[in-house]
Amino acid sequence: MAYMVTDAVKLGHLLAATDLSSSQYYLINVDANGKAAIPSAGGRVCGVLQNKPEAGRVAEMQIGGVAKVVAGDATTRGASLSSDSSGRAIDSTAGTFAFGIGLAAAAAAGDIIPVLLQPGIAENLEAHALAGASHTATGLTTGDVLVATGATTFEWDALEHAELDAVGATDHHDNSNDPTADEKAALAGSSGTPSAS
């Protein structure tokens, strides 16, 4: 299937942080100085470089629509894509920022593929099960539960009675069948053996 590659949405007033003359159709982010730069591996992507600027020259970025993008490896059609360390498209993995959806598969690094741009989507923020491909756990013990340790932190641990808020030691029963004080005293003995008296 053919896709129309559109350059209708561009942002062309950023200056190139470094020489990007050999990086046409590579991914671009905005650095701390407000300049166009190659993103880090799995980092945020703002768009796709459309021209070949040298350092300090205007970098034209496509930030929407369907764009040509250079692949950094074989990619999967229909998969979310992220940046490699060179600013090329690779299939996203958990914990990376996806910048778009591959509309065709790349067979190898260097292929140019059409991508539906959706910059800034965090792959690890999409809805998913706690136990699944996006999360794994090791070192658990049978019976452990997920315990909140703070407003934004948690851990797996055995739940102690004392950790149950607003639950007293006798809240689970009414003590009506507990031994009386005299009955408890009559059980006094040694080595776990009640006395005869």
TIVO-2410 file (N, C-alpha, C; in nm, 3 decimals):
# residues 197
REC num residu      c1      c2      c3 atome chaine
REC   1      M   0.084  -0.119   0.000     N      A
REC   1      M   0.000   0.000   0.000    CA      A
REC   1      M   0.088   0.124   0.000     C      A
REC   2      A   0.051   0.223  -0.079     N      A
REC   2      A   0.129   0.347  -0.087    CA      A
REC   2      A   0.075   0.447   0.015     C      A
REC   3      Y   0.163   0.526   0.071     N      A
REC   3      Y   0.126   0.630   0.167    CA      A
REC   3      Y   0.175   0.763   0.116     C      A
REC   4      M   0.092   0.866   0.132     N      A
REC   4      M   0.133   0.999   0.093    CA      A
REC   4      M   0.218   1.059   0.203     C      A
REC   5      V   0.341   1.091   0.173     N      A
REC   5      V   0.429   1.154   0.270    CA      A
REC   5      V   0.406   1.304   0.263     C      A
REC   6      T   0.365   1.362   0.373     N      A
REC   6      T   0.327   1.502   0.375    CA      A
REC   6      T   0.421   1.584   0.460     C      A
REC   7      D   0.450   1.705   0.417     N      A
REC   7      D   0.533   1.796   0.496    CA      A
REC   7      D   0.452   1.915   0.541     C      A
REC   8      A   0.321   1.892   0.560     N      A
REC   8      A   0.232   2.004   0.591    CA      A
REC   8      A   0.259   2.067   0.727     C      A
REC   9      V   0.316   1.990   0.820     N      A
REC   9      V   0.339   2.044   0.954    CA      A
REC   9      V   0.489   2.049   0.979     C      A
REC  10      K   0.545   2.170   0.970     N      A
REC  10      K   0.688   2.188   0.990    CA      A
REC  10      K   0.715   2.296   1.093     C      A
REC  11      L   0.828   2.284   1.158     N      A
REC  11      L   0.876   2.386   1.250    CA      A
REC  11      L   1.016   2.420   1.204     C      A
REC  12      G   1.035   2.533   1.138     N      A
REC  12      G   1.161   2.557   1.070    CA      A
REC  12      G   1.250   2.664   1.127     C      A
REC  13      H   1.232   2.702   1.252     N      A
REC  13      H   1.311   2.814   1.304    CA      A
REC  13      H   1.415   2.772   1.409     C      A
REC  14      L   1.437   2.642   1.428     N      A
REC  14      L   1.539   2.597   1.523    CA      A
REC  14      L   1.675   2.589   1.453     C      A
REC  15      L   1.778   2.623   1.527     N      A
REC  15      L   1.914   2.614   1.473    CA      A
REC  15      L   1.974   2.478   1.509     C      A
REC  16      A   2.052   2.424   1.420     N      A
REC  16      A   2.117   2.295   1.444    CA      A
REC  16      A   2.226   2.309   1.549     C      A
REC  17      A   2.222   2.224   1.650     N      A
REC  17      A   2.322   2.229   1.757    CA      A
REC  17      A   2.458   2.183   1.708     C      A
REC  18      T   2.458   2.089   1.613     N      A
REC  18      T   2.582   2.035   1.556    CA      A
REC  18      T   2.562   2.022   1.405     C      A
REC  19      D   2.662   1.973   1.338     N      A
REC  19      D   2.651   1.951   1.193    CA      A
REC  19      D   2.554   1.835   1.166     C      A
REC  20      L   2.441   1.867   1.106     N      A
REC  20      L   2.340   1.767   1.075    CA      A
REC  20      L   2.325   1.749   0.924     C      A
REC  21      S   2.429   1.785   0.852     N      A
REC  21      S   2.420   1.782   0.706    CA      A
REC  21      S   2.408   1.641   0.650     C      A
REC  22      S   2.443   1.539   0.728     N      A
REC  22      S   2.429   1.400   0.683    CA      A
REC  22      S   2.316   1.329   0.757     C      A
REC  23      S   2.224   1.406   0.815     N      A
REC  23      S   2.118   1.347   0.899    CA      A
REC  23      S   1.977   1.375   0.849     C      A
REC  24      Q   1.962   1.399   0.720     N      A
REC  24      Q   1.827   1.420   0.666    CA      A
REC  24      Q   1.741   1.297   0.691     C      A
REC  25      Y   1.618   1.319   0.736     N      A
REC  25      Y   1.520   1.216   0.771    CA      A
REC  25      Y   1.557   1.140   0.899     C      A
REC  26      Y   1.649   1.198   0.975     N      A
REC  26      Y   1.679   1.144   1.107    CA      A
REC  26      Y   1.586   1.212   1.209     C      A
REC  27      L   1.578   1.154   1.326     N      A
REC  27      L   1.494   1.208   1.433    CA      A
REC  27      L   1.565   1.323   1.504     C      A
REC  28      I   1.485   1.417   1.552     N      A
REC  28      I   1.539   1.538   1.614    CA      A
REC  28      I   1.468   1.565   1.747     C      A
REC  29      N   1.543   1.613   1.843     N      A
REC  29      N   1.488   1.661   1.968    CA      A
REC  29      N   1.536   1.805   1.988     C      A
REC  30      V   1.484   1.872   2.086     N      A
REC  30      V   1.529   2.007   2.120    CA      A
REC  30      V   1.616   1.999   2.244     C      A
REC  31      D   1.741   2.047   2.235     N      A
REC  31      D   1.832   2.035   2.350    CA      A
REC  31      D   1.809   2.146   2.452     C      A
REC  32      A   1.891   2.148   2.557     N      A
REC  32      A   1.874   2.244   2.666    CA      A
REC  32      A   1.896   2.388   2.621     C      A
REC  33      N   1.961   2.406   2.506     N      A
REC  33      N   1.984   2.541   2.454    CA      A
REC  33      N   1.880   2.581   2.350     C      A
REC  34      G   1.777   2.497   2.334     N      A
REC  34      G   1.672   2.529   2.239    CA      A
REC  34      G   1.710   2.504   2.095     C      A
REC  35      K   1.811   2.419   2.074     N      A
REC  35      K   1.856   2.389   1.938    CA      A
REC  35      K   1.820   2.246   1.899     C      A
REC  36      A   1.816   2.223   1.768     N      A
REC  36      A   1.784   2.091   1.715    CA      A
REC  36      A   1.903   1.998   1.733     C      A
REC  37      A   1.879   1.881   1.791     N      A
REC  37      A   1.987   1.786   1.817    CA      A
REC  37      A   1.935   1.644   1.802     C      A
REC  38      I   2.027   1.551   1.782     N      A
REC  38      I   1.992   1.409   1.774    CA      A
REC  38      I   1.949   1.363   1.914     C      A
REC  39      P   1.836   1.293   1.927     N      A
REC  39      P   1.793   1.246   2.060    CA      A
REC  39      P   1.878   1.132   2.112     C      A
REC  40      S   1.868   1.107   2.240     N      A
REC  40      S   1.937   0.993   2.300    CA      A
REC  40      S   1.858   0.866   2.266     C      A
REC  41      A   1.920   0.752   2.287     N      A
REC  41      A   1.852   0.625   2.260    CA      A
REC  41      A   1.728   0.613   2.348     C      A
REC  42      G   1.613   0.594   2.286     N      A
REC  42      G   1.488   0.583   2.360    CA      A
REC  42      G   1.435   0.712   2.416     C      A
REC  43      G   1.504   0.824   2.385     N      A
REC  43      G   1.465   0.953   2.441    CA      A
REC  43      G   1.352   1.021   2.363     C      A
REC  44      R   1.314   1.138   2.411     N      A
REC  44      R   1.206   1.213   2.348    CA      A
REC  44      R   1.245   1.257   2.207     C      A
REC  45      V   1.146   1.256   2.119     N      A
REC  45      V   1.163   1.298   1.980    CA      A
REC  45      V   1.061   1.407   1.952     C      A
REC  46      C   1.107   1.517   1.891     N      A
REC  46      C   1.017   1.627   1.857    CA      A
REC  46      C   0.975   1.627   1.711     C      A
REC  47      G   1.054   1.565   1.626     N      A
REC  47      G   1.021   1.564   1.485    CA      A
REC  47      G   1.127   1.495   1.402     C      A
REC  48      V   1.115   1.513   1.269     N      A
REC  48      V   1.206   1.450   1.174    CA      A
REC  48      V   1.274   1.559   1.091     C      A
REC  49      L   1.406   1.554   1.083     N      A
REC  49      L   1.482   1.655   1.009    CA      A
REC  49      L   1.454   1.643   0.859     C      A
REC  50      Q   1.422   1.757   0.796     N      A
REC  50      Q   1.386   1.757   0.655    CA      A
REC  50      Q   1.497   1.809   0.564     C      A
REC  51      N   1.589   1.884   0.619     N      A
REC  51      N   1.696   1.940   0.534    CA      A
REC  51      N   1.832   1.889   0.582     C      A
REC  52      K   1.938   1.955   0.538     N      A
REC  52      K   2.075   1.910   0.571    CA      A
REC  52      K   2.156   2.026   0.628     C      A
REC  53      P   2.118   2.077   0.745     N      A
REC  53      P   2.185   2.196   0.799    CA      A
REC  53      P   2.320   2.166   0.864     C      A
REC  54      E   2.413   2.258   0.846     N      A
REC  54      E   2.536   2.253   0.922    CA      A
REC  54      E   2.511   2.318   1.057     C      A
REC  55      A   2.605   2.307   1.148     N      A
REC  55      A   2.588   2.365   1.282    CA      A
REC  55      A   2.556   2.513   1.273     C      A
REC  56      G   2.453   2.556   1.347     N      A
REC  56      G   2.415   2.696   1.349    CA      A
REC  56      G   2.320   2.738   1.240     C      A
REC  57      R   2.292   2.649   1.145     N      A
REC  57      R   2.197   2.680   1.037    CA      A
REC  57      R   2.057   2.632   1.076     C      A
REC  58      V   1.957   2.680   1.005     N      A
REC  58      V   1.819   2.646   1.036    CA      A
REC  58      V   1.791   2.499   1.005     C      A
REC  59      A   1.734   2.431   1.103     N      A
REC  59      A   1.693   2.291   1.089    CA      A
REC  59      A   1.542   2.286   1.071     C      A
REC  60      E   1.497   2.232   0.958     N      A
REC  60      E   1.355   2.218   0.932    CA      A
REC  60      E   1.308   2.082   0.983     C      A
REC  61      M   1.211   2.084   1.073     N      A
REC  61      M   1.160   1.961   1.132    CA      A
REC  61      M   1.016   1.939   1.090     C      A
REC  62      Q   0.984   1.817   1.051     N      A
REC  62      Q   0.844   1.779   1.033    CA      A
REC  62      Q   0.795   1.725   1.165     C      A
REC  63      I   0.683   1.778   1.215     N      A
REC  63      I   0.634   1.739   1.347    CA      A
REC  63      I   0.497   1.673   1.343     C      A
REC  64      G   0.441   1.654   1.225     N      A
REC  64      G   0.311   1.589   1.214    CA      A
REC  64      G   0.292   1.525   1.079     C      A
REC  65      G   0.189   1.445   1.066     N      A
REC  65      G   0.160   1.380   0.939    CA      A
REC  65      G   0.241   1.252   0.922     C      A
REC  66      V   0.258   1.213   0.796     N      A
REC  66      V   0.337   1.095   0.762    CA      A
REC  66      V   0.472   1.141   0.707     C      A
REC  67      A   0.579   1.097   0.769     N      A
REC  67      A   0.713   1.143   0.733    CA      A
REC  67      A   0.804   1.029   0.690     C      A
REC  68      K   0.901   1.061   0.608     N      A
REC  68      K   1.009   0.967   0.577    CA      A
REC  68      K   1.104   0.965   0.696     C      A
REC  69      V   1.144   0.845   0.739     N      A
REC  69      V   1.236   0.832   0.853    CA      A
REC  69      V   1.337   0.723   0.821     C      A
REC  70      V   1.463   0.748   0.855     N      A
REC  70      V   1.569   0.649   0.837    CA      A
REC  70      V   1.563   0.547   0.951     C      A
REC  71      A   1.565   0.420   0.917     N      A
REC  71      A   1.561   0.314   1.018    CA      A
REC  71      A   1.701   0.281   1.069     C      A
REC  72      G   1.711   0.243   1.196     N      A
REC  72      G   1.838   0.203   1.255    CA      A
REC  72      G   1.856   0.054   1.261     C      A
REC  73      D   1.751  -0.019   1.223     N      A
REC  73      D   1.753  -0.166   1.225    CA      A
REC  73      D   1.627  -0.213   1.154     C      A
REC  74      A   1.611  -0.342   1.142     N      A
REC  74      A   1.485  -0.393   1.089    CA      A
REC  74      A   1.372  -0.354   1.184     C      A
REC  75      T   1.261  -0.308   1.129     N      A
REC  75      T   1.148  -0.266   1.212    CA      A
REC  75      T   1.022  -0.342   1.169     C      A
REC  76      T   0.920  -0.333   1.252     N      A
REC  76      T   0.795  -0.406   1.229    CA      A
REC  76      T   0.686  -0.311   1.182     C      A
REC  77      R   0.620  -0.347   1.076     N      A
REC  77      R   0.508  -0.265   1.029    CA      A
REC  77      R   0.399  -0.262   1.135     C      A
REC  78      G   0.348  -0.143   1.165     N      A
REC  78      G   0.243  -0.127   1.264    CA      A
REC  78      G   0.292  -0.113   1.407     C      A
REC  79      A   0.423  -0.124   1.428     N      A
REC  79      A   0.478  -0.115   1.563    CA      A
REC  79      A   0.507   0.029   1.600     C      A
REC  80      S   0.506   0.057   1.731     N      A
REC  80      S   0.553   0.186   1.780    CA      A
REC  80      S   0.703   0.194   1.759     C      A
REC  81      L   0.752   0.312   1.724     N      A
REC  81      L   0.894   0.330   1.696    CA      A
REC  81      L   0.957   0.430   1.792     C      A
REC  82      S   1.083   0.406   1.825     N      A
REC  82      S   1.161   0.495   1.910    CA      A
REC  82      S   1.293   0.527   1.841     C      A
REC  83      S   1.371   0.613   1.903     N      A
REC  83      S   1.500   0.651   1.846    CA      A
REC  83      S   1.612   0.563   1.899     C      A
REC  84      D   1.708   0.531   1.811     N      A
REC  84      D   1.831   0.470   1.860    CA      A
REC  84      D   1.928   0.583   1.896     C      A
REC  85      S   2.051   0.550   1.931     N      A
REC  85      S   2.145   0.652   1.977    CA      A
REC  85      S   2.193   0.744   1.865     C      A
REC  86      S   2.160   0.709   1.739     N      A
REC  86      S   2.199   0.792   1.625    CA      A
REC  86      S   2.084   0.872   1.567     C      A
REC  87      G   1.965   0.860   1.628     N      A
REC  87      G   1.850   0.933   1.578    CA      A
REC  87      G   1.777   0.860   1.466     C      A
REC  88      R   1.791   0.729   1.460     N      A
REC  88      R   1.722   0.649   1.359    CA      A
REC  88      R   1.612   0.566   1.425     C      A
REC  89      A   1.513   0.524   1.347     N      A
REC  89      A   1.396   0.454   1.400    CA      A
REC  89      A   1.424   0.308   1.428     C      A
REC  90      I   1.379   0.262   1.546     N      A
REC  90      I   1.383   0.121   1.582    CA      A
REC  90      I   1.252   0.088   1.653     C      A
REC  91      D   1.217  -0.040   1.659     N      A
REC  91      D   1.097  -0.080   1.732    CA      A
REC  91      D   1.109  -0.039   1.879     C      A
REC  92      S   1.000   0.013   1.934     N      A
REC  92      S   1.000   0.057   2.073    CA      A
REC  92      S   1.006  -0.060   2.170     C      A
REC  93      T   1.065  -0.035   2.284     N      A
REC  93      T   1.063  -0.131   2.395    CA      A
REC  93      T   1.012  -0.058   2.518     C      A
REC  94      A   0.977  -0.134   2.622     N      A
REC  94      A   0.924  -0.074   2.744    CA      A
REC  94      A   1.022   0.028   2.801     C      A
REC  95      G   0.970   0.140   2.846     N      A
REC  95      G   1.053   0.243   2.908    CA      A
REC  95      G   1.109   0.344   2.811     C      A
REC  96      T   1.078   0.334   2.681     N      A
REC  96      T   1.127   0.429   2.582    CA      A
REC  96      T   1.013   0.519   2.536     C      A
REC  97      F   1.049   0.632   2.475     N      A
REC  97      F   0.949   0.723   2.419    CA      A
REC  97      F   0.926   0.688   2.273     C      A
REC  98      A   0.802   0.657   2.239     N      A
REC  98      A   0.766   0.628   2.101    CA      A
REC  98      A   0.734   0.760   2.030     C      A
REC  99      F   0.779   0.776   1.906     N      A
REC  99      F   0.751   0.899   1.832    CA      A
REC  99      F   0.650   0.878   1.721     C      A
REC 100      G   0.615   0.752   1.692     N      A
REC 100      G   0.519   0.729   1.585    CA      A
REC 100      G   0.497   0.581   1.557     C      A
REC 101      I   0.418   0.555   1.453     N      A
REC 101      I   0.382   0.420   1.413    CA      A
REC 101      I   0.440   0.392   1.275     C      A
REC 102      G   0.513   0.283   1.261     N      A
REC 102      G   0.569   0.247   1.131    CA      A
REC 102      G   0.461   0.198   1.036     C      A
REC 103      L   0.448   0.263   0.920     N      A
REC 103      L   0.347   0.224   0.822    CA      A
REC 103      L   0.402   0.121   0.724     C      A
REC 104      A   0.530   0.093   0.733     N      A
REC 104      A   0.594  -0.012   0.653    CA      A
REC 104      A   0.710  -0.065   0.736     C      A
REC 105      A   0.751  -0.186   0.705     N      A
REC 105      A   0.863  -0.246   0.777    CA      A
REC 105      A   0.995  -0.210   0.710     C      A
REC 106      A   1.098  -0.188   0.791     N      A
REC 106      A   1.233  -0.172   0.738    CA      A
REC 106      A   1.301  -0.307   0.740     C      A
REC 107      A   1.371  -0.340   0.632     N      A
REC 107      A   1.442  -0.468   0.626    CA      A
REC 107      A   1.576  -0.461   0.696     C      A
REC 108      A   1.634  -0.340   0.700     N      A
REC 108      A   1.768  -0.326   0.759    CA      A
REC 108      A   1.793  -0.180   0.792     C      A
REC 109      A   1.900  -0.155   0.866     N      A
REC 109      A   1.941  -0.017   0.897    CA      A
REC 109      A   1.967   0.058   0.768     C      A
REC 110      G   1.925   0.184   0.766     N      A
REC 110      G   1.946   0.267   0.648    CA      A
REC 110      G   1.825   0.276   0.558     C      A
REC 111      D   1.730   0.182   0.572     N      A
REC 111      D   1.606   0.190   0.494    CA      A
REC 111      D   1.529   0.315   0.534     C      A
REC 112      I   1.458   0.373   0.441     N      A
REC 112      I   1.371   0.488   0.469    CA      A
REC 112      I   1.227   0.439   0.463     C      A
REC 113      I   1.154   0.460   0.572     N      A
REC 113      I   1.017   0.410   0.583    CA      A
REC 113      I   0.920   0.524   0.615     C      A
REC 114      P   0.792   0.508   0.577     N      A
REC 114      P   0.692   0.608   0.615    CA      A
REC 114      P   0.646   0.585   0.758     C      A
REC 115      V   0.637   0.692   0.834     N      A
REC 115      V   0.599   0.683   0.976    CA      A
REC 115      V   0.490   0.785   1.005     C      A
REC 116      L   0.383   0.742   1.069     N      A
REC 116      L   0.281   0.833   1.118    CA      A
REC 116      L   0.331   0.894   1.248     C      A
REC 117      L   0.361   1.024   1.245     N      A
REC 117      L   0.425   1.088   1.361    CA      A
REC 117      L   0.326   1.111   1.475     C      A
REC 118      Q   0.369   1.072   1.593     N      A
REC 118      Q   0.295   1.095   1.717    CA      A
REC 118      Q   0.398   1.122   1.827     C      A
REC 119      P   0.473   1.233   1.816     N      A
REC 119      P   0.586   1.255   1.907    CA      A
REC 119      P   0.547   1.262   2.053     C      A
REC 120      G   0.638   1.213   2.137     N      A
REC 120      G   0.626   1.234   2.281    CA      A
REC 120      G   0.544   1.132   2.356     C      A
REC 121      I   0.505   1.023   2.293     N      A
REC 121      I   0.428   0.921   2.363    CA      A
REC 121      I   0.524   0.834   2.442     C      A
REC 122      A   0.502   0.823   2.573     N      A
REC 122      A   0.588   0.736   2.655    CA      A
REC 122      A   0.536   0.594   2.647     C      A
REC 123      E   0.618   0.505   2.594     N      A
REC 123      E   0.575   0.367   2.577    CA      A
REC 123      E   0.540   0.303   2.710     C      A
REC 124      N   0.607   0.345   2.819     N      A
REC 124      N   0.579   0.283   2.948    CA      A
REC 124      N   0.462   0.346   3.021     C      A
REC 125      L   0.392   0.442   2.957     N      A
REC 125      L   0.276   0.503   3.020    CA      A
REC 125      L   0.145   0.450   2.962     C      A
REC 126      E   0.151   0.367   2.860     N      A
REC 126      E   0.028   0.315   2.805    CA      A
REC 126      E  -0.033   0.215   2.903     C      A
REC 127      A  -0.165   0.195   2.895     N      A
REC 127      A  -0.233   0.104   2.986    CA      A
REC 127      A  -0.185  -0.039   2.964     C      A
REC 128      H  -0.147  -0.106   3.071     N      A
REC 128      H  -0.105  -0.246   3.061    CA      A
REC 128      H  -0.115  -0.311   3.198     C      A
REC 129      A  -0.118  -0.442   3.196     N      A
REC 129      A  -0.129  -0.517   3.321    CA      A
REC 129      A  -0.004  -0.501   3.405     C      A
REC 130      L  -0.021  -0.503   3.537     N      A
REC 130      L   0.094  -0.492   3.626    CA      A
REC 130      L   0.189  -0.609   3.606     C      A
REC 131      A   0.133  -0.727   3.587     N      A
REC 131      A   0.214  -0.845   3.556    CA      A
REC 131      A   0.199  -0.874   3.408     C      A
REC 132      G   0.301  -0.849   3.331     N      A
REC 132      G   0.294  -0.871   3.187    CA      A
REC 132      G   0.425  -0.834   3.122     C      A
REC 133      A   0.418  -0.813   2.991     N      A
REC 133      A   0.540  -0.786   2.915    CA      A
REC 133      A   0.610  -0.657   2.958     C      A
REC 134      S   0.532  -0.560   3.011     N      A
REC 134      S   0.592  -0.433   3.049    CA      A
REC 134      S   0.650  -0.432   3.190     C      A
REC 135      H   0.617  -0.534   3.269     N      A
REC 135      H   0.671  -0.543   3.405    CA      A
REC 135      H   0.711  -0.687   3.434     C      A
REC 136      T   0.820  -0.705   3.500     N      A
REC 136      T   0.860  -0.836   3.550    CA      A
REC 136      T   0.901  -0.822   3.695     C      A
REC 137      A   0.904  -0.933   3.767     N      A
REC 137      A   0.943  -0.929   3.907    CA      A
REC 137      A   1.032  -1.049   3.938     C      A
REC 138      T   1.128  -1.029   4.027     N      A
REC 138      T   1.214  -1.137   4.072    CA      A
REC 138      T   1.225  -1.133   4.223     C      A
REC 139      G   1.263  -1.245   4.282     N      A
REC 139      G   1.288  -1.250   4.426    CA      A
REC 139      G   1.164  -1.245   4.512     C      A
REC 140      L   1.045  -1.275   4.455     N      A
REC 140      L   0.923  -1.271   4.535    CA      A
REC 140      L   0.911  -1.396   4.621     C      A
REC 141      T   0.833  -1.384   4.729     N      A
REC 141      T   0.804  -1.495   4.818    CA      A
REC 141      T   0.655  -1.522   4.817     C      A
REC 142      T   0.616  -1.648   4.815     N      A
REC 142      T   0.475  -1.682   4.817    CA      A
REC 142      T   0.406  -1.613   4.934     C      A
REC 143      G   0.294  -1.550   4.908     N      A
REC 143      G   0.220  -1.480   5.012    CA      A
REC 143      G   0.249  -1.331   5.019     C      A
REC 144      D   0.354  -1.286   4.950     N      A
REC 144      D   0.382  -1.142   4.948    CA      A
REC 144      D   0.270  -1.066   4.879     C      A
REC 145      V   0.247  -0.944   4.924     N      A
REC 145      V   0.148  -0.857   4.863    CA      A
REC 145      V   0.215  -0.724   4.829     C      A
REC 146      L   0.147  -0.645   4.748     N      A
REC 146      L   0.198  -0.514   4.711    CA      A
REC 146      L   0.163  -0.416   4.822     C      A
REC 147      V   0.265  -0.358   4.886     N      A
REC 147      V   0.246  -0.271   5.002    CA      A
REC 147      V   0.291  -0.130   4.967     C      A
REC 148      A   0.204  -0.032   4.990     N      A
REC 148      A   0.243   0.108   4.968    CA      A
REC 148      A   0.339   0.150   5.077     C      A
REC 149      T   0.455   0.204   5.038     N      A
REC 149      T   0.553   0.251   5.136    CA      A
REC 149      T   0.559   0.403   5.141     C      A
REC 150      G   0.483   0.469   5.055     N      A
REC 150      G   0.478   0.614   5.051    CA      A
REC 150      G   0.377   0.657   4.947     C      A
REC 151      A   0.368   0.786   4.923     N      A
REC 151      A   0.270   0.840   4.828    CA      A
REC 151      A   0.296   0.793   4.686     C      A
REC 152      T   0.422   0.768   4.652     N      A
REC 152      T   0.455   0.729   4.514    CA      A
REC 152      T   0.545   0.606   4.509     C      A
REC 153      T   0.557   0.533   4.620     N      A
REC 153      T   0.647   0.417   4.623    CA      A
REC 153      T   0.573   0.294   4.675     C      A
REC 154      F   0.624   0.176   4.640     N      A
REC 154      F   0.564   0.051   4.686    CA      A
REC 154      F   0.669  -0.058   4.685     C      A
REC 155      E   0.636  -0.170   4.749     N      A
REC 155      E   0.724  -0.285   4.750    CA      A
REC 155      E   0.643  -0.411   4.772     C      A
REC 156      W   0.702  -0.525   4.738     N      A
REC 156      W   0.640  -0.654   4.767    CA      A
REC 156      W   0.686  -0.697   4.906     C      A
REC 157      D   0.591  -0.738   4.992     N      A
REC 157      D   0.629  -0.776   5.128    CA      A
REC 157      D   0.515  -0.858   5.189     C      A
REC 158      A   0.548  -0.931   5.296     N      A
REC 158      A   0.445  -1.000   5.373    CA      A
REC 158      A   0.370  -0.895   5.454     C      A
REC 159      L   0.238  -0.905   5.458     N      A
REC 159      L   0.157  -0.806   5.528    CA      A
REC 159      L   0.143  -0.846   5.675     C      A
REC 160      E   0.191  -0.759   5.763     N      A
REC 160      E   0.182  -0.782   5.907    CA      A
REC 160      E   0.051  -0.722   5.960     C      A
REC 161      H  -0.002  -0.783   6.068     N      A
REC 161      H  -0.127  -0.733   6.126    CA      A
REC 161      H  -0.112  -0.587   6.168     C      A
REC 162      A   0.002  -0.552   6.221     N      A
REC 162      A   0.023  -0.415   6.269    CA      A
REC 162      A   0.019  -0.312   6.157     C      A
REC 163      E   0.034  -0.360   6.031     N      A
REC 163      E   0.033  -0.268   5.917    CA      A
REC 163      E  -0.107  -0.239   5.865     C      A
REC 164      L  -0.207  -0.306   5.923     N      A
REC 164      L  -0.345  -0.282   5.881    CA      A
REC 164      L  -0.399  -0.162   5.954     C      A
REC 165      D  -0.423  -0.054   5.884     N      A
REC 165      D  -0.474   0.069   5.944    CA      A
REC 165      D  -0.610   0.046   6.009     C      A
REC 166      A  -0.628   0.102   6.129     N      A
REC 166      A  -0.756   0.105   6.200    CA      A
REC 166      A  -0.812  -0.035   6.229     C      A
REC 167      V  -0.725  -0.134   6.240     N      A
REC 167      V  -0.768  -0.269   6.277    CA      A
REC 167      V  -0.696  -0.307   6.405     C      A
REC 168      G  -0.772  -0.324   6.515     N      A
REC 168      G  -0.713  -0.359   6.643    CA      A
REC 168      G  -0.686  -0.507   6.655     C      A
REC 169      A  -0.617  -0.546   6.760     N      A
REC 169      A  -0.577  -0.685   6.779    CA      A
REC 169      A  -0.696  -0.778   6.796     C      A
REC 170      T  -0.809  -0.725   6.849     N      A
REC 170      T  -0.926  -0.811   6.874    CA      A
REC 170      T  -1.045  -0.775   6.785     C      A
REC 171      D  -1.020  -0.701   6.679     N      A
REC 171      D  -1.130  -0.658   6.592    CA      A
REC 171      D  -1.187  -0.771   6.508     C      A
REC 172      H  -1.117  -0.884   6.498     N      A
REC 172      H  -1.164  -0.993   6.414    CA      A
REC 172      H  -1.257  -1.089   6.489     C      A
REC 173      H  -1.266  -1.078   6.625     N      A
REC 173      H  -1.353  -1.165   6.703    CA      A
REC 173      H  -1.393  -1.092   6.830     C      A
REC 174      D  -1.494  -1.144   6.900     N      A
REC 174      D  -1.546  -1.074   7.018    CA      A
REC 174      D  -1.489  -1.124   7.150     C      A
REC 175      N  -1.398  -1.220   7.147     N      A
REC 175      N  -1.331  -1.272   7.268    CA      A
REC 175      N  -1.425  -1.346   7.363     C      A
REC 176      S  -1.546  -1.375   7.320     N      A
REC 176      S  -1.641  -1.438   7.413    CA      A
REC 176      S  -1.599  -1.578   7.456     C      A
REC 177      N  -1.518  -1.642   7.376     N      A
REC 177      N  -1.474  -1.778   7.410    CA      A
REC 177      N  -1.332  -1.784   7.465     C      A
REC 178      D  -1.274  -1.669   7.494     N      A
REC 178      D  -1.140  -1.667   7.550    CA      A
REC 178      D  -1.143  -1.722   7.693     C      A
REC 179      P  -1.035  -1.786   7.739     N      A
REC 179      P  -1.029  -1.834   7.879    CA      A
REC 179      P  -1.036  -1.716   7.976     C      A
REC 180      T  -1.094  -1.743   8.093     N      A
REC 180      T  -1.094  -1.641   8.197    CA      A
REC 180      T  -0.956  -1.632   8.257     C      A
REC 181      A  -0.935  -1.531   8.342     N      A
REC 181      A  -0.805  -1.514   8.408    CA      A
REC 181      A  -0.771  -1.637   8.492     C      A
REC 182      D  -0.871  -1.695   8.566     N      A
REC 182      D  -0.846  -1.813   8.648    CA      A
REC 182      D  -0.810  -1.933   8.561     C      A
REC 183      E  -0.881  -1.944   8.446     N      A
REC 183      E  -0.852  -2.056   8.356    CA      A
REC 183      E  -0.712  -2.044   8.295     C      A
REC 184      K  -0.673  -1.921   8.264     N      A
REC 184      K  -0.538  -1.900   8.211    CA      A
REC 184      K  -0.435  -1.935   8.318     C      A
REC 185      A  -0.462  -1.897   8.445     N      A
REC 185      A  -0.368  -1.925   8.554    CA      A
REC 185      A  -0.354  -2.075   8.577     C      A
REC 186      A  -0.464  -2.150   8.557     N      A
REC 186      A  -0.461  -2.295   8.578    CA      A
REC 186      A  -0.377  -2.366   8.474     C      A
REC 187      L  -0.347  -2.297   8.365     N      A
REC 187      L  -0.266  -2.357   8.259    CA      A
REC 187      L  -0.117  -2.335   8.280     C      A
REC 188      A  -0.080  -2.271   8.389     N      A
REC 188      A   0.062  -2.244   8.413    CA      A
REC 188      A   0.137  -2.374   8.431     C      A
REC 189      G   0.253  -2.385   8.378     N      A
REC 189      G   0.334  -2.505   8.391    CA      A
REC 189      G   0.471  -2.479   8.336     C      A
REC 190      S   0.545  -2.582   8.302     N      A
REC 190      S   0.678  -2.567   8.247    CA      A
REC 190      S   0.691  -2.652   8.122     C      A
REC 191      S   0.778  -2.611   8.032     N      A
REC 191      S   0.808  -2.683   7.909    CA      A
REC 191      S   0.683  -2.709   7.827     C      A
REC 192      G   0.583  -2.620   7.840     N      A
REC 192      G   0.463  -2.633   7.759    CA      A
REC 192      G   0.365  -2.734   7.813     C      A
REC 193      T   0.388  -2.790   7.934     N      A
REC 193      T   0.296  -2.888   7.991    CA      A
REC 193      T   0.214  -2.825   8.102     C      A
REC 194      P   0.083  -2.822   8.091     N      A
REC 194      P   0.001  -2.761   8.199    CA      A
REC 194      P   0.023  -2.833   8.330     C      A
REC 195      S   0.011  -2.761   8.441     N      A
REC 195      S   0.027  -2.823   8.573    CA      A
REC 195      S  -0.097  -2.906   8.607     C      A
REC 196      A  -0.084  -2.997   8.704     N      A
REC 196      A  -0.196  -3.083   8.742    CA      A
REC 196      A  -0.296  -3.011   8.828     C      A
REC 197      S  -0.256  -2.905   8.899     N      A
REC 197      S  -0.342  -2.832   8.990    CA      A
REC 197      S  -0.433  -2.738   8.917     C      A
***
